[in-house]
Amino acid sequence: MSSNEERREAAKRKLEERLETERLARRKRKIVIASVSTAVVVAVVAGVTAVVVKKIMDDREAARWTTCAYEDSPSRFDQLPDQVPDTVPADQRPQYQAELDELKAAAKNERTSPKPDERVLKSGTEQATFVTSQGTLPITLERDGAPCNTAAVTSLIENKFYDDSTCHRMTTSETLKILQCGDPTGTGMSGPGWTSPDEPPTGLQPAGQPDPSTGSQPVTYPRGTIAIANSSQGGQNPNTGSSQLFIVINDSQLGPDYSIVGKVDEPGLAVLDKVYAGGINPGPVGSQPGDGEPKLPVTIETATID
């Protein structure tokens, strides 16, 4: 039999073993709790980080886009009178009738094109090519200054609106040297069935004196600039741009109302110079001096996005 001393020693060892077992169990529980807590914290931080990163990315993506309002526009040919108005003086009636007949005949060439997407990119460029009867115009379309109008031109090109259309007007005055294109009827009266919003240019140099009737300060549009024609009249008739383009042959003075959508690249400037050197056929009686059709006919045979 074990002595009392041996029994006490055995009891003591059992107690120490039990205490050690309990200590190890407590330590294990603490480690598990700490591990779980750490995992929860990491998961929460990761979740918050993902949300923050997604918002930043979404905000950056949203900042790349803008929304444009393209409005329906009725045909101006529908507004032509059926006959010469009685108010036209007798000596002008034959000329009026001839011009009216010419416009009505041109109406058959009117076209429409789908509206562009309302959501468009705000920056970046597109390369385009206008192959004309007088040579090729390589073009850089630039969204930064007029994203809505640049998107409109891109859409019109993609929908073949400009193909087989003429550049119907050229001006040769001292301060205005432009070639106007983008109307399939060749009359200056037509567009694609909708209008684009005004996006006035910034950073152009003032030129000459303000218009006394509107107070508008003319600016210089540099050679090669492509801008959208409109009937703004100093802001009195807003948001009337569409398909018609001013292509600036030499630095020209205009009101600060014409949305700039790009420029003719260097190789195309020689084509503009050739057309300009050919001169103009003056317009109808009453037209401004230096304003008419180019003597060298300019037809946009194809327009493509490269």
PyMOL commands that set and color helices and strands:
alter all, ss='L'
color gray80, all
select helices_A, chain A and resi 4-63+76-79+90-109+147-158+266-277
alter helices_A, ss='H'
color red, helices_A
select strands_A, chain A and resi 65-67+71-72+119-121+125-132+135-142+165-166+169-171+178-181+194-195+219-221+225-228+245-248+252-254+260-264+280-282+291-294+299-305
alter strands_A, ss='S'
color yellow, strands_A
deselect
rebuild
show_as cartoon
